């Protein structure tokens, strides 16, 4: 697998996109978990679309999922400066620096939208030093590749442990930026509350709200959308309700902000992720089907 990742990382971006579209085509026509997850998510989150429109969105979603999958090794192991040169972020650096100048630190919330890996490179370059929270993958070798790839530049990765959370607070108190993926479903025991996401109850992290409430750090949502051979950076300031002491209010504001980001380019969101697999008591897991 490491050899395959290294080989993929050497391929030019246009070829990666062609191959990624091919991967998306395979996912569309062969039964697989990713297609099933995406179809369930789109059905839940876009009930107003007719079947034909939803299938078109599914087709575009799987294409972008394939491209993201093949871009990741290149982002981790490829020439970092070449990736930075592909990002168009007019005015974003100045906006983030103005937030950091307030001296309270800065919480960067980066949803699974577009290419979040290339976004980490950009943020570490222009908003660094940057402390990035990550959930360790199950495979130790994969964790080594991920940490090495994301840690280039002025980024420091910390795991979702007590020590990692402590490092986030310390970075904010130093007036630095931190980055969090705000739309990961918390694992059992990690802490979370159910809040609406596209009208569906979703177990939502409370960590971001606690960080904002305890440190006074502003929150900014950031994402980089794929646009041919380049990536266009977007950002939006977080609602003050993200720091509300009521965790339910804060989580609702968090999911609404992520939803606003996703609606900019819904086909580039990671709909293959089982965002709703944990449900409130009495509600079934919507993904429980052996076949489509």
C-alpha positions as CSV (number, residue, x, y, z in Angstrom):
1,X,0.0,0.0,0.0
2,X,2.8,2.4,0.8
3,X,4.4,1.7,-2.6
4,X,1.1,2.3,-4.3
5,X,0.6,5.6,-2.4
6,X,4.1,6.7,-3.5
7,X,3.4,5.8,-7.1
8,X,0.1,7.7,-7.1
9,X,1.8,10.7,-5.5
10,X,4.1,11.0,-8.6
11,X,1.3,11.3,-11.1
12,X,0.3,14.7,-12.5
13,X,-2.9,16.3,-11.3
14,X,-4.8,16.0,-14.7
15,X,-4.1,12.3,-14.8
16,X,-5.1,11.9,-11.2
17,X,-8.4,13.5,-12.0
18,X,-9.0,11.3,-15.0
19,X,-8.3,8.2,-12.9
20,X,-10.4,9.6,-10.1
21,X,-13.4,10.0,-12.5
22,X,-12.8,6.4,-13.5
23,X,-12.9,5.3,-9.8
24,X,-16.1,7.2,-9.5
25,X,-17.6,5.5,-12.5
26,X,-16.7,2.1,-11.0
27,X,-18.3,3.1,-7.6
28,X,-21.4,4.1,-9.5
29,X,-21.9,0.9,-11.4
30,X,-20.7,-1.8,-9.0
31,X,-22.4,-2.4,-5.6
32,X,-20.2,-1.0,-2.9
33,X,-20.5,0.7,0.5
34,X,-19.6,4.2,-0.6
35,X,-22.3,4.3,-3.2
36,X,-24.8,3.0,-0.7
37,X,-23.8,5.5,1.9
38,X,-23.9,8.4,-0.6
39,X,-27.3,7.4,-1.9
40,X,-28.8,7.1,1.6
41,X,-27.3,10.5,2.6
42,X,-28.6,12.3,-0.5
43,X,-32.0,10.8,0.0
44,X,-32.1,12.0,3.6
45,X,-30.6,15.4,3.0
46,X,-32.3,16.4,-0.3
47,X,-35.8,15.0,-0.1
48,X,-37.1,17.7,-2.4
49,X,-35.1,16.4,-5.4
50,X,-36.8,14.0,-7.7
51,X,-35.1,10.6,-8.4
52,X,-33.4,11.8,-11.6
53,X,-31.9,14.9,-10.1
54,X,-30.7,12.9,-7.0
55,X,-29.0,10.3,-9.3
56,X,-27.3,13.1,-11.2
57,X,-26.0,14.5,-7.9
58,X,-24.9,11.0,-6.8
59,X,-23.0,10.6,-10.1
60,X,-21.1,13.9,-9.6
61,X,-20.5,13.1,-5.9
62,X,-18.8,9.8,-6.7
63,X,-16.7,11.5,-9.4
64,X,-15.4,14.0,-6.9
65,X,-15.0,11.3,-4.2
66,X,-12.7,9.4,-6.7
67,X,-10.7,12.5,-7.4
68,X,-10.3,13.3,-3.7
69,X,-9.1,9.8,-3.0
70,X,-6.4,10.0,-5.6
71,X,-5.4,13.5,-4.8
72,X,-4.7,12.7,-1.1
73,X,-1.4,10.8,-1.7
74,X,-0.1,13.6,-3.9
75,X,-1.1,16.1,-1.2
76,X,0.8,14.2,1.4
77,X,3.9,13.3,-0.5
78,X,4.1,15.6,-3.5
79,X,5.7,18.9,-4.0
80,X,4.1,21.2,-1.4
81,X,4.9,24.4,-3.2
82,X,3.2,23.1,-6.4
83,X,0.1,22.4,-4.4
84,X,0.2,25.9,-2.8
85,X,0.5,27.4,-6.3
86,X,-2.8,25.7,-7.3
87,X,-4.8,27.5,-4.5
88,X,-6.6,30.8,-5.3
89,X,-7.4,32.5,-2.0
90,X,-8.0,36.1,-2.8
91,X,-8.2,38.1,0.5
92,X,-8.3,35.0,2.7
93,X,-4.8,35.4,4.2
94,X,-5.5,39.0,5.2
95,X,-8.8,38.1,6.8
96,X,-7.3,35.3,8.9
97,X,-4.4,37.5,9.9
98,X,-6.8,40.2,11.1
99,X,-8.5,37.6,13.2
100,X,-5.2,36.4,14.7
101,X,-4.2,40.0,15.4
102,X,-7.0,40.1,18.0
103,X,-4.8,37.9,20.2
104,X,-7.4,35.3,21.1
105,X,-6.2,32.6,18.7
106,X,-8.3,31.3,15.8
107,X,-10.4,28.2,15.4
108,X,-10.4,27.0,11.8
109,X,-13.3,24.6,11.0
110,X,-12.6,22.7,7.8
111,X,-15.5,20.5,6.7
112,X,-15.0,17.4,4.5
113,X,-15.7,19.5,1.4
114,X,-13.6,19.9,-1.7
115,X,-10.0,18.9,-0.9
116,X,-9.3,19.5,2.8
117,X,-5.8,18.1,2.6
118,X,-4.6,20.9,0.2
119,X,-6.4,23.3,2.5
120,X,-4.2,22.2,5.4
121,X,-1.1,23.1,3.4
122,X,-2.4,26.5,2.7
123,X,-3.5,27.2,6.2
124,X,-0.2,26.1,7.6
125,X,1.6,28.5,5.2
126,X,-0.6,31.6,5.8
127,X,-2.2,31.1,9.2
128,X,0.6,29.1,10.9
129,X,1.9,28.0,13.2
130,X,-1.1,25.7,13.1
131,X,-2.1,22.9,15.4
132,X,-4.3,20.3,13.6
133,X,-6.5,17.8,15.4
134,X,-6.8,14.4,13.7
135,X,-8.4,11.1,14.5
136,X,-5.8,8.3,14.2
137,X,-6.7,5.7,11.5
138,X,-6.9,2.1,12.4
139,X,-3.8,1.2,10.4
140,X,-0.6,2.3,12.0
141,X,1.2,2.7,8.7
142,X,-1.6,4.9,7.4
143,X,-1.2,7.2,10.5
144,X,2.5,7.6,9.7
145,X,1.8,8.7,6.2
146,X,-1.1,11.0,7.2
147,X,0.9,12.7,10.0
148,X,4.0,13.2,7.9
149,X,1.9,14.5,5.0
150,X,-0.1,17.0,7.0
151,X,2.8,18.1,9.2
152,X,4.9,19.7,6.5
153,X,5.3,23.5,6.8
154,X,4.2,25.0,10.1
155,X,1.5,22.5,11.0
156,X,1.7,20.3,14.1
157,X,-0.7,17.3,14.3
158,X,-2.2,16.2,17.6
159,X,-4.5,13.2,18.0
160,X,-8.0,13.1,19.5
161,X,-6.7,12.3,23.0
162,X,-6.6,14.2,26.3
163,X,-3.1,15.3,25.4
164,X,-4.2,16.4,21.9
165,X,-7.1,18.5,23.3
166,X,-4.8,20.1,25.8
167,X,-2.5,21.1,23.0
168,X,-5.4,22.8,21.2
169,X,-6.1,24.9,24.3
170,X,-2.5,25.8,24.7
171,X,-2.2,26.9,21.1
172,X,-5.2,29.2,21.4
173,X,-3.9,30.7,24.6
174,X,-0.6,31.5,22.7
175,X,-2.7,33.4,20.1
176,X,-2.2,30.8,17.4
177,X,-4.6,29.0,15.0
178,X,-5.9,25.5,15.3
179,X,-7.8,23.4,12.7
180,X,-10.6,20.9,13.3
181,X,-12.8,18.8,11.0
182,X,-16.2,19.8,12.4
183,X,-18.4,17.2,10.7
184,X,-16.9,14.0,12.0
185,X,-19.4,12.0,14.0
186,X,-18.0,11.6,17.6
187,X,-17.3,8.0,18.7
188,X,-19.1,6.6,21.7
189,X,-17.7,8.1,24.8
190,X,-16.1,11.1,23.1
191,X,-19.0,13.4,23.9
192,X,-21.6,14.8,21.5
193,X,-25.2,15.9,21.2
194,X,-27.8,15.4,18.5
195,X,-28.4,18.5,16.4
196,X,-30.0,18.9,13.0
197,X,-27.9,18.6,9.9
198,X,-29.9,19.0,6.6
199,X,-33.0,18.3,8.8
200,X,-31.7,15.0,10.2
201,X,-30.5,14.3,13.7
202,X,-26.7,14.0,13.7
203,X,-24.5,13.2,16.6
204,X,-22.3,16.4,16.7
205,X,-19.1,17.2,18.4
206,X,-19.2,19.6,21.4
207,X,-15.4,20.2,21.4
208,X,-15.4,23.1,19.0
209,X,-18.0,25.0,21.1
210,X,-16.1,24.4,24.3
211,X,-12.9,25.7,22.8
212,X,-14.6,28.8,21.5
213,X,-16.5,29.4,24.8
214,X,-13.4,28.9,27.1
215,X,-10.9,30.8,25.1
216,X,-13.0,33.5,23.3
217,X,-11.3,32.5,20.0
218,X,-13.2,33.4,16.9
219,X,-14.3,30.6,14.5
220,X,-13.8,30.7,10.8
221,X,-15.1,28.0,8.4
222,X,-12.7,27.3,5.5
223,X,-12.7,25.0,2.5
224,X,-11.0,24.6,-0.9
225,X,-13.2,23.7,-3.9
226,X,-11.9,21.8,-6.9
227,X,-12.1,24.0,-10.1
228,X,-10.3,22.3,-13.0
229,X,-6.6,22.3,-12.2
230,X,-6.9,24.7,-9.3
231,X,-8.6,25.0,-6.0
232,X,-10.7,28.1,-4.9
233,X,-10.5,28.9,-1.2
234,X,-13.7,29.9,0.6
235,X,-14.3,31.1,4.1
236,X,-17.1,32.4,6.3
237,X,-17.0,33.7,9.9
238,X,-18.7,31.6,12.5
239,X,-21.9,32.6,14.3
240,X,-21.4,33.8,17.9
241,X,-23.8,31.0,18.9
242,X,-21.0,28.5,18.3
243,X,-19.7,29.6,21.8
244,X,-23.0,29.4,23.5
245,X,-22.8,27.7,26.9
246,X,-25.8,25.5,25.9
247,X,-24.2,22.7,24.0
248,X,-27.4,22.1,22.0
249,X,-27.4,25.7,20.8
250,X,-23.7,25.5,19.9
251,X,-24.0,22.2,18.1
252,X,-27.0,23.4,16.1
253,X,-25.0,26.5,15.0
254,X,-22.1,24.3,14.1
255,X,-24.1,22.0,11.8
256,X,-25.9,25.0,10.2
257,X,-22.5,26.6,9.3
258,X,-21.3,23.3,7.8
259,X,-24.6,23.0,5.9
260,X,-24.2,26.5,4.5
261,X,-20.7,25.5,3.3
262,X,-21.9,22.3,1.7
263,X,-24.6,24.1,-0.2
264,X,-22.0,26.0,-2.1
265,X,-20.9,22.8,-3.9
266,X,-22.9,19.8,-2.6
267,X,-21.3,17.5,-5.2
268,X,-17.9,18.0,-3.5
269,X,-19.0,17.0,-0.1
270,X,-18.0,13.6,1.4
271,X,-21.5,12.0,1.2
272,X,-19.8,8.6,1.3
273,X,-19.3,9.0,5.0
274,X,-21.8,7.5,7.4
275,X,-22.7,10.8,9.1
276,X,-26.0,9.5,10.6
277,X,-25.1,6.0,11.7
278,X,-25.6,6.8,15.4
279,X,-29.2,7.8,15.9
280,X,-31.3,8.9,18.9
281,X,-32.9,6.0,20.9
282,X,-35.8,4.5,18.9
283,X,-34.5,5.6,15.5
284,X,-32.9,2.9,13.2
285,X,-29.5,3.2,11.6
286,X,-30.5,4.4,8.0
287,X,-27.5,2.5,6.5
288,X,-28.6,-0.9,7.7
289,X,-29.1,-2.7,4.4
290,X,-27.0,-5.6,3.1
291,X,-27.6,-4.7,-0.5
292,X,-28.8,-1.6,-2.4
